[in-house]
Amino acid sequence: MSNTTVSSIRKFPLYVYVYAVFLVGVAFLVYIISNYGNISLLGVALFGLLVFASDNLSSPLPKTGSVSVNFGITLASLIIYGPATAAVVTIISIFNIKAFIKKVPYYKHLFNSGQYLISIGLCSIVFERLFVRGNVNFLNAANIGTILLCSFIFFFLNTTLTTGAISLSESIGFLNIWVFNFAWLIPFHVFLTLMAIAISFLFGAYGYFTLVFTSLPLIIAQYTYKLRIKERKALLNSILQIVKIMEAKDVYTAGHSIRVAEYSEEIARELKLNEYDIEIIKNLANLHDIGKIQVDLSVLNKPGYLNEDDWIEVKKHPEVGYEIVREITFLQDDATAILHHHEKIDGSGYPSGIKGDKIPLFAKILCIADSYDAMTTDRPYTRALTEEEAILELKENAGTHFDPEVAGAMIKILTGKQK
């Protein structure tokens, strides 16, 4: 069976899911328009423009997808104008110029359309049945409670449906993805709900011009956050380029960091770490040897065995790497993994000679991934071990050089690939 056929079979459940979500979303749209048909053209124009701007300035989520303030704007349109207007505003939010420019696959557009329409559809139906209009003080306790309930419904449906798509696409556990990608958004979502209430109140009390003072600052804040995300990616990419340049000077370790990152991710998944930790360990693995930038090239490229002076030089790289990585804000809490990735369980490693549980878990993972890649790569003074020989080395050194649990995870991964 060809790789293309296998890939198609694996994607079939995803396609079925996407089309089902899209069709249910269209059904919700038809129901909303049919039963709550009073569409405000002015509301569509005002809130449609704001939500279009918001969605096209959205910021990427950690795993996949993006986050914007458009829910707060859409919810405000629901409170002020009702379900039909909110549904049309939602349709406008789907037209993301960036996605079309990047030629995002059509099925992703279908899915986004469907899940947004389902989320706002059910949210709108519950809202219209519980919300009491016409009061002098329409934002009373009961109505605010209704808004909060509808907000929760939208968040639950939106994140659950999206998590399902990611889980099917990447074969990663549902709960793991939801926690990593969406749990941290709960306070942000509550904030957007409160802002929607404020927008609605000010709009009702003082008119259209209040949108300038309520919605636009939200979009500006979102754009500022997007710039911060870009800055973080640019910083990491710059450092990774340095690593690639460094590895390019050493023909025997070219691609080493990339492979160590791949092994580290597999080990972390086997150990059932959460997606946040997996992302951190991948970044650390890519940077684990960055300290070698201060090691003399004559030592790195030495064709024979290293003498004592050479080893003294080489053993500096974990500390140098640690000093570099701890300056990276989003990695500084786990930078000790770089410092200790050459420590051994029995205390015979370097630079600190710590042992056992004093070695951080991430350092233990890096140690295994780094050692396995070194064992299976040809060097001028030794041939590469076969996978079977490397597995034997891991087994024999588990409990002395390597953490038994982490070594066991790596062995399980390797033996599973052999079947």
N, C-alpha and C positions, 0 to 999 in steps of 0.2 A: 504494500500500500504506500503511495507516494506521500511526501510531507504535506503537499497541497490538499490531498484528500483527507488526511488526518486533521489538518487545521480546519477544514470545512466542517467536518463532523463535530469537532469541539465547539465551533462557533454556532452550530445549529440551535442549541437551546437559547443562546444569547439573542439570535435573530427572532426566534419565536417570542421571547420575552419582550423585545423591543416593539415588535408589531402589535402585540397584545396591549402593551401600555399605550401605544399611540391610538389604537382603535377605541380603547376605553376613554382616553382623553377626549377624542372627538365626540364620543357619545355624551360625555359630561358637558362639552361646549354646546351641543345641540339642545340638550335639556335646559341648560341655563338660559340660552337665548329664547327658547320657546316659552319658558315659564316665567322669566323675569326680563321681558323684552324692552324695558325702558332704558335705552342706551343714550347717554348724554354725550353728544358730539363734542361739547366744550370740555367735558371731563376726560374724554378719550384724547383730545388734543393736548390738554395740559399735562395730565399724568402720563400719557403715552410718550410725550417728548422727554419727560424726566426719567422714565423707566428705560427708555431706549438709550439715553446717555449713560445711565447707571450701569446697564448690562454691558455696554461696550467699553467701560472702564473697569470691568470686574478684575479681581485678583485671583491668581491660581490657588487652589487648595493643595495641601501636602501631597496627596496621592494622585488625584485626577479631578477634573472639574474646576469650578471657580465659585467665588463668593462675591456678592454685591449687596447694595442696600435696596435693591429693587423691590424686595418683599415689603419693606416699610412703606414704600410709595404705593404699591398695589393695594395693600391693606387699607391705606388711607382712602384710595379711590372707592374701595368696597364700602367703607363706612359712610362716605359722603354721597356716593351716587348709586350704590347697589351692585348686585351680582353681575348683571349683563355688562355694565361699563367695566367692571373689574376684569371680566373674562376677555374683553377686547384689549384692554391694557396689557393683560398677560400675553396675548398673541403678539403684540408689538414687541414685548420684551424678548421674544424668541428670535427675532431678526438681529443676530449678532454679526456685525460686519467682520470682526476679527476671525470668526469661525469660517466664514465664506472665503476670506482671503487665504487662510491657512488650508483651505480645501478639506475641512473636516468631513469624514465619511457621512453619507446621507443618512445612515441609520442612527447616527448620533443626534442629528437634527430631529429626526422622527421621535426618538426617545425623549429628548428634552422637551419637545412640544407636548408629547403625551403626559409626561410626569408633571409638568407645570399645570396643565389643564385639569388633571385629576386632583392635584393638591388644592388649587384655587377653587375648583368646582365643588368638592365636598365641603371645603371651608366656607364657601359662599352659601351653600344650602343650609348648613347648620346656623350660620350667621343670620340669614333672612328669617328663619323660623324662631329664633330666640331674641333677636335685637328688637327693641321697642323704639320706633321712630316717633317724632312729633312732640316729645317732651320738651319743656322749656330748657331743662337741664338734661339733655339727651345722654350725656356721659355720666350717668348715675352708676352706682355700684353694680347693679345687675347687668347693665350694658357693658361696663368695663370687664366684668367677669366673662361675658359672652365673647368679647374681643380676644381675651386671653385664651379662652378655650379654642376658638377658631385658629388662633396663632399656633397653638400646640398641635392641632390637627394638621395644619399646613406643614409645619416643621417635621412632624413624624412621617407623613406621607412622602414629602420631598426627599428627605434623607434616606428613608427606607427603600424607596424605589430606586434611587441612585446607587445605594450600596448594593442592592441586588444585581444591578447591571455590572458594576465593577467586579463583584464576586464571581459572576459568570465569566466575565471577560478575562480575568487574571488568575482564576482558580485560587483565590485567597479566602479565608474564613470570613463570613458575613460580619460577625461581631467585631472581629479584629479591625476590619475596614471602617466600620461605623464609629468605633471609639477613636481611631486615629484621624479620620477625615472630618468627622462631624461633631463629636461630643464637645470639643472645645468651642464650638459655635453657639452653644446654648445661651450663654450670657449675652452674646452679640445679638442673637435673635430676640431675646427679651428686650434689649435696648431698642431694636428696630420697631418692636410692637409698641413700646412706650412713645417712640417718636411718631408713629402713625396716629396714636391717640392725640398727641400734641398738635400734629399737622391738621387733623380733623377739627379739633376744637378751635384753633386759631383761624382756620379757613371759614368755619361757620360763623365765628364772631366778627372777623375783620375783613374777610374777602380774599380775592385771588392773589393779591400782592404778597400775602404772607408766605406763599410757596417759596418765594425767593429767599426768605429768612429761615426756612425750615428744611426744605428738600435739598437745595443747592449746597449748603454746608456739609450735608451727609455725603454727597457725591464727591466733594472736594476731599473730605477725610478719607473716603475710599480710594481716591486716586493717590493720595499721599502714601497710604498703606501699600498700594501697588508698586510705587517707586521704591519703597523699602524692600519689598520682595525681590525686585529686579536687582537692587544693590547687593543683596545677600547672594543671589545667584551669580552675579558678576564677580564677586569676591571669591567664591568657591571655584568658579571656572578659571579665574586667574591663577589660583594656587595649583589647581590640577594641571594647568598648562606648564607650570614650573616643574611639577612631578614628571610630566611627559618628556620635557626637555632633559631633565636629569637622567631618566631611564634611557633616553635615546643615546646618551654618551656611554652607556654600559650595555653592550650587545647581549650580555648574558641575563640581564634582568628586564629587558624590554617587555612591557605589558604585565610585569609582575604585580603592580598595585591593582590593576583592573581585575586580574584573576583572583587576587586575595580578597577583593571586595565581593566578587561573585561567590567564592567559597564561604566568606563570612556571612553573607545573606542566607545562604542555604543552611548553614549551621544554626543561625538565629531562628530561622523558621522551624527547623527540627526541634529546637529547644522551646518552641511555642512563645517566643518573645512577641510583644505587640509591635504594630507597624511603626510606631514612633521610634522605638528602640532599634528596629531593623534599619530605619532610615539613618539613624545616628551611626550605627556600626558600619554601614556602607561608606558613609563619608569619612569616618575614622580610618577605615581600611584603605581607602584611596590615598590617604595622607600619611599612612603609618611609617613610611620610610623617607618622609620629606626632610628629616634631619640629616640625611646623607648628602644634602646639598653642601654641607661644610666639610665633608670627607674628601680628602685629596683624590683626584681622579687616578693618579698612579697607584693608589691603594685599591680603589674600586675595580680597576681594570687589570690588576696584577694577575699574570697568567698562572702562577703557582700558588702554593699554600702561603697564608699570611704569617709573618713572624710576630713576635710579642709586641713590637712597636706598632705594627699595622693593626693588631687587634685593639690596642689602646685607642687608636684613632677611630676605628669602626664603632667601638662600644660607646662613643660619644653621641651617636646619632639619635638614640631614644630621648635623651635629655634635650638635645637641640630641637628635635621634632616637637616635643612637649611644649617648649617655650614658644614655638611658632603657633601651634594649634590652640593653645589656651588663650591666644589673642583673638580667636574667632568666636564671636559672641555666642552663637548657637551650638558651639561644640565645647566651650570652655569647661562646662561641668563634667564632661567625660574625657577630657584631654589626658587624664592619668592613664588611660588605656594605651596611649602612644608611649608614655614613659615606661610602662611595665610590660610591653608586648614581648620582651625577651626574658622575662622572669620565668622560673620553672617551679613546679609544685614542691619540689624537695629543697628549694632555696638556693640552688646552684646557678641560677641565672643572673642577669645583670639588667640595670645598673645598681639596684638596691639590695639584691639578694633576699627579697621577701619570699614567703612561701605560703602554700595552702590558701585559706580563705582571705588572706590579706591581699591577694592578687585580685583586682577587679574582674568581673565576669567578662566585660568587653575585651580586656587584655588577654584573657584565656582564649577567647574566640580568635582574636588576631594571631595569637601564638600558633594555634593549630593550623589556621588557614595559611599563614606565612611559612610555617615549617613544611606543610604538605607541598606547597608550590615549589619551595626550594629543593625538596627531595626529588621532585619529578621534573626538574629542569636541568639540562646539561650544563656543566661548568667545566672550565679548562682543566681542573684537577680531579674531576670525578664525573662519572656518567650519571644520567638520570635514572632513578629507580622506576620500575614498572609500578602500575597501580597496586598490584598484589603485594609487591615488596614494601611499598609505602604504607599500605594497610597494616602489614606485619610490624613495621616500625612504630606505628601509632599504638598498636596493641601492647608491644613490649615496653613502651615508654609511658603508658598510661599509669598515673599514680606517682611517677618520678619526675619526668619532664612535663607531661601534659595532664591537665585536669581530666579525671576518668569520665565524668559525665559529658564534657565537651568532646573528648576524643571518641567516646561512644557514639555521639551524634554524627560526627564526621564519618566514622566507620559505617554507620547505618546508611548514610547518604551514598557512600561509594559502593557498598555492596548492593544497594538497591539499583544502582545504575548498571551493575554487571549482569543483572537478571534479564 
